[in-house]
Amino acid sequence: MLNYEEELAKFQPSLEIDQAEEAIMNNDLTDLSDLLEQVVTGKKERR
């Protein structure tokens, strides 16, 4: 059975849209386009 008081104590509200956007944009994650760019520039530098 659920202990509602315990669950409410653990509750963390979700971020507002602006906060979520800022958190996502501040992450420095490499995506596929970054990897492809590194491959292409790496090949150019080897020539």
N, C-alpha and C positions, 0 to 999 in steps of 0.2 A: 504494500500500500504506500502511496506517496505521502511524504511529509511536506506539506505545502509551505510551511514556515521555512524549512531548510532549503527548499527549492527557490523560494523568493529571496532568501539571503544570498544565494549563488547567482541570481539573475544579474546580467549586465546588459543594459539597453544597447541596441544596435547604433552604429554611428549615423549621424545626420548625413545627408547627401554631400554637403561641402566637405565635411570631415573625412568621409569615406574616399572621396575623389582625391583629396590631398594625401591621404595615406597611401593610396594606390600609385599616385604620380611620384611620390617620394621613394618608392621602392625601385632600386636599380636592378631590374631583371633583364636578362638577355633573352630576346625573342628570336624567332626564326629569321627575321629580316636583319637583325644584328649579326647573326651567325653567317648568313650569306654574304653580307658586306665584308666580314673578316676574311672569308674564303677568297672572295674576288680580289680584295686589296692585297692579300697574302700572295696570290698568284702573280699579280702585277709587280710586286717587290722582288720576286725571285728572278724575274727576267733580266 
